[in-house]
Amino acid sequence: SDAPGLLKEFSTDDSAATRKYLGKVVLTNGTIRDIEKSGTDYYTLVLGNPGDPSSVRCAIDTHHTQDLARLRAGAFAEVKGIFTGYNKDVTGLLGSDAQLNRCVVINKN
């Protein structure tokens, strides 16, 4: 499912979506909003619609950080990773996040 579709599943029924995906490998795709770096080798690919504060946050597997070399914000990417949780925005201001860990980039345009 694409990133907006995945987020819609969680906004509709986050408990059911968490049960469906928790601990499973998820394949998703979407527009890259940001590539965040923390520390030396830790990167998070943030997928989602530019006007929507909610996102799918993909923590890139440290063995696959070279896959990010040609990626830029605004480009399209397909990734797979293990779903580890959903952070619901209870304020309605910050957006909600679906979290994927140990992600690898499958396709980069």
C-alpha positions as CSV (number, residue, x, y, z in Angstrom):
1,S,0.0,0.0,0.0
2,D,1.2,3.5,-0.6
3,A,2.2,5.7,2.3
4,P,-1.1,7.8,2.3
5,G,-3.2,4.5,2.1
6,L,-1.2,3.0,5.0
7,L,-1.8,6.1,7.1
8,K,-5.5,6.0,6.2
9,E,-5.8,2.5,7.6
10,F,-4.4,3.7,10.9
11,S,-6.5,6.9,11.1
12,T,-9.6,4.7,10.4
13,D,-8.9,2.1,13.1
14,D,-5.4,2.2,14.6
15,S,-5.9,-0.8,16.8
16,A,-6.9,-3.1,13.9
17,A,-4.1,-1.7,11.7
18,T,-1.6,-2.3,14.4
19,R,-2.7,-5.9,14.9
20,K,-2.5,-6.4,11.1
21,Y,1.0,-5.0,10.7
22,L,2.9,-5.2,14.0
23,G,6.2,-7.1,13.6
24,K,5.5,-7.8,9.9
25,V,7.5,-6.7,6.8
26,V,5.6,-3.9,5.1
27,L,6.2,-2.7,1.5
28,T,5.1,0.9,0.9
29,N,5.9,3.8,-1.4
30,G,5.4,7.5,-1.6
31,T,6.9,11.0,-2.0
32,I,10.0,11.6,0.1
33,R,9.2,14.6,2.4
34,D,12.6,14.5,4.2
35,I,15.7,12.4,4.8
36,E,16.7,12.9,8.5
37,K,20.2,12.1,9.8
38,S,21.0,11.4,13.4
39,G,24.4,10.5,14.6
40,T,26.9,9.2,12.1
41,D,25.1,6.4,10.2
42,Y,21.4,6.6,11.2
43,Y,18.9,7.8,8.6
44,T,15.2,8.1,8.5
45,L,13.3,8.4,5.3
46,V,10.1,10.3,5.8
47,L,7.3,9.5,3.3
48,G,4.0,11.3,2.9
49,N,2.1,14.0,1.1
50,P,3.7,17.5,1.4
51,G,0.5,19.1,2.8
52,D,-0.2,16.4,5.3
53,P,1.7,16.4,8.7
54,S,1.2,12.6,9.0
55,S,4.0,10.4,7.6
56,V,5.5,6.9,7.3
57,R,8.9,7.1,9.0
58,C,11.4,4.5,7.7
59,A,14.5,4.0,9.8
60,I,17.0,2.8,7.2
61,D,19.0,-0.4,7.9
62,T,22.6,0.7,8.6
63,H,23.8,-1.9,6.0
64,H,21.8,-0.1,3.3
65,T,22.5,3.6,3.9
66,Q,24.3,3.8,0.5
67,D,20.8,3.4,-1.1
68,L,20.0,7.0,0.0
69,A,22.8,8.6,-2.0
70,R,20.6,9.5,-5.0
71,L,17.4,10.2,-3.1
72,R,16.1,13.7,-2.6
73,A,13.0,15.3,-1.0
74,G,10.2,15.4,-3.5
75,A,11.3,12.2,-5.3
76,F,9.4,8.9,-5.2
77,A,10.7,5.9,-3.3
78,E,9.5,2.4,-2.5
79,V,10.7,0.8,0.7
80,K,10.2,-2.2,2.9
81,G,10.7,-2.5,6.6
82,I,9.3,-4.0,9.8
83,F,6.4,-2.2,11.2
84,T,7.1,-1.3,14.8
85,G,4.4,1.1,15.9
86,Y,2.0,4.0,15.3
87,N,2.2,7.3,17.0
88,K,-1.2,8.8,17.0
89,D,-1.6,12.6,17.0
90,V,-4.0,13.3,19.8
91,T,-3.7,17.1,19.4
92,G,-4.6,17.2,15.7
93,L,-1.7,19.5,15.1
94,L,1.5,17.5,14.6
95,G,0.4,14.6,12.4
96,S,0.5,10.8,13.1
97,D,3.4,8.6,12.2
98,A,3.6,4.9,11.2
99,Q,7.1,3.6,12.1
100,L,9.1,1.1,10.1
101,N,12.5,-0.2,11.2
102,R,15.4,-1.9,9.3
103,C,14.1,-0.5,6.1
104,V,15.7,-0.9,2.6
105,V,15.0,1.1,-0.5
106,I,13.5,-1.2,-3.2
107,N,13.0,1.3,-6.0
108,K,14.2,4.9,-6.4
109,N,13.1,7.2,-9.2
